[in-house]
Amino acid sequence: MKTKMLHYTDGGLKNVWLQNGFEIRKTPHGKGVAIHDIDGLTQAICGALTGKSGPLTGLEFRYIRNGGMLLSQNSLAALMGVDAQTVARWEKHGRLPKWADKMIRLLFMAHADGDQAISLVMARISAVERLINQKIVVREVRNKGWRSDLVDAGKALA
C-alpha cells in the first residue's frame, strides 16, 4: 500500500513533506490534520535546516528563530547585536549576511543540545523583553478601591 505524504507548510516553508506521524481527520469544518509530536517535528525540521549546505532563506531563518528557539525578533536581535528591524528585513527579503546564517545555526544547535550558557542567555533575554513589554492595567473595584495587574503586552485581562 502506497503511503500518501503530507505537504507541510507551517511557517511558510514550502519544501517539507511528512511521510508519517500525522492523521487526516474529519472535522465539522472538513478535513483536518493532527500531528502526533508537533514539538519533535519542529525540532527535526530546524535540525535539517541547520544542516543544509546552502544558505538559509528568510523563511527558514524565521522558522528556526520562532519555531525552534521560541525567540522574538527583538530577542534574537539582542543575541546577535543588531536591531529588530534588521532581523525583520533578513526574514522578509531573505538576504542574510553569512555571519547571521552561521550564527542562527550555531545558536539553534547549542540550544537543541541543551547548552546551559546559551539556554540561560536566551531565557534571560526573553524574560527582560516580557518585562519591558508589560502593561499596568488598573481598575476600580466597587467599595474596595483601585487594583492593578501586570499584563504581558497583547494579552487581555480576564
VMD Tcl script that draws the C-alpha trace (Angstrom):
set ca {
  {0.00 0.00 0.00}
  {1.39 3.39 -1.01}
  {1.57 5.94 1.79}
  {0.42 9.43 0.91}
  {2.82 12.12 2.07}
  {1.61 15.40 3.52}
  {2.94 18.72 2.25}
  {3.68 20.54 5.50}
  {3.66 24.31 5.04}
  {3.77 25.53 8.65}
  {5.66 28.80 8.99}
  {5.62 29.33 5.23}
  {8.08 26.54 4.47}
  {7.44 25.04 1.05}
  {9.91 22.15 0.94}
  {8.78 19.96 3.86}
  {6.93 16.68 3.34}
  {5.76 14.37 6.14}
  {6.00 10.65 5.43}
  {4.16 9.69 8.62}
  {3.47 10.98 12.15}
  {0.14 12.56 11.24}
  {-3.52 11.67 10.81}
  {-6.11 13.11 8.49}
  {-9.34 13.50 10.47}
  {-12.84 14.52 9.59}
  {-13.99 17.63 11.43}
  {-17.24 19.60 11.31}
  {-15.37 22.03 9.03}
  {-13.91 19.45 6.63}
  {-10.65 17.54 6.73}
  {-8.11 18.37 9.39}
  {-4.57 17.22 10.12}
  {-3.39 16.05 13.54}
  {0.39 15.98 14.04}
  {1.49 13.40 16.64}
  {4.50 15.25 18.10}
  {4.49 18.83 16.87}
  {7.40 19.92 19.09}
  {9.52 17.00 17.92}
  {8.59 17.73 14.31}
  {9.58 21.39 14.68}
  {12.93 20.42 16.20}
  {13.56 17.88 13.40}
  {12.81 20.48 10.72}
  {15.10 23.01 12.41}
  {17.81 20.35 12.65}
  {17.51 19.67 8.92}
  {17.62 23.41 8.16}
  {20.76 23.93 10.25}
  {22.42 21.04 8.42}
  {21.60 22.12 4.88}
  {24.55 23.04 2.70}
  {23.17 26.17 1.04}
  {22.33 29.49 2.65}
  {19.13 29.80 4.66}
  {16.18 31.63 3.16}
  {14.42 34.33 5.17}
  {11.53 31.93 5.88}
  {13.92 29.22 7.08}
  {15.74 31.73 9.28}
  {12.39 32.81 10.78}
  {11.30 29.20 11.30}
  {14.45 28.42 13.30}
  {14.11 31.64 15.34}
  {10.42 31.37 16.03}
  {9.64 27.66 15.99}
  {12.95 26.16 17.02}
  {14.11 28.62 19.65}
  {10.85 30.45 20.52}
  {12.57 33.83 20.24}
  {11.03 37.10 19.14}
  {12.79 39.25 16.57}
  {13.83 41.58 19.43}
  {15.33 38.74 21.45}
  {17.30 37.32 18.55}
  {18.46 40.81 17.61}
  {19.80 41.28 21.14}
  {21.68 37.98 20.92}
  {23.19 38.95 17.56}
  {23.97 42.56 18.40}
  {21.67 44.10 15.77}
  {18.29 45.81 15.94}
  {14.95 44.06 15.46}
  {14.34 45.84 12.14}
  {17.48 44.21 10.76}
  {16.18 40.75 11.72}
  {12.79 41.62 10.19}
  {14.49 42.67 6.94}
  {16.50 39.44 6.77}
  {13.34 37.39 7.25}
  {11.29 39.38 4.75}
  {13.85 39.70 1.96}
  {15.89 36.57 2.61}
  {19.23 38.32 2.23}
  {21.14 37.28 5.32}
  {24.78 38.05 5.90}
  {26.87 34.86 6.06}
  {27.70 35.53 9.71}
  {23.97 35.73 10.65}
  {23.24 32.48 8.78}
  {26.04 30.73 10.67}
  {25.13 32.29 14.00}
  {21.46 31.22 13.93}
  {22.57 27.68 13.10}
  {25.07 27.64 15.97}
  {22.57 29.14 18.43}
  {19.92 26.57 17.50}
  {22.32 23.63 17.72}
  {23.59 24.77 21.13}
  {20.01 25.34 22.30}
  {18.86 21.94 20.99}
  {21.84 20.20 22.64}
  {20.90 21.77 25.98}
  {23.89 24.10 26.27}
  {23.34 25.70 29.69}
  {25.04 29.02 28.92}
  {23.11 29.57 25.68}
  {19.82 28.48 27.28}
  {20.32 30.84 30.23}
  {21.15 33.81 27.98}
  {18.14 33.11 25.75}
  {15.82 32.74 28.75}
  {17.13 35.97 30.31}
  {16.68 37.97 27.10}
  {13.13 36.64 26.70}
  {12.33 37.46 30.34}
  {13.66 41.00 30.01}
  {11.65 41.51 26.83}
  {8.48 40.32 28.58}
  {9.12 42.74 31.46}
  {9.72 45.63 29.08}
  {6.50 44.87 27.21}
  {4.26 44.55 30.27}
  {1.34 46.90 30.80}
  {0.00 48.05 34.12}
  {-3.76 47.61 33.99}
  {-5.62 49.46 36.72}
  {-9.30 49.04 37.52}
  {-11.59 50.34 40.20}
  {-13.32 47.67 42.26}
  {-16.57 48.86 43.79}
  {-16.19 49.60 47.51}
  {-12.61 48.25 47.50}
  {-10.63 50.94 45.71}
  {-8.18 50.59 42.86}
  {-6.46 47.33 41.89}
  {-3.59 46.88 39.47}
  {-2.22 43.96 37.47}
  {0.88 43.50 35.33}
  {-0.13 42.02 31.99}
  {2.09 40.92 29.12}
  {1.51 43.12 26.08}
  {-1.04 41.61 23.72}
  {-2.85 39.62 26.44}
  {-6.28 40.56 27.63}
  {-7.14 40.74 31.28}
  {-9.90 38.40 32.40}
}
mol new
graphics top color blue
foreach p $ca { graphics top sphere $p radius 0.5 }
foreach p [lrange $ca 0 end-1] q [lrange $ca 1 end] { graphics top cylinder $p $q radius 0.2 }
display resetview
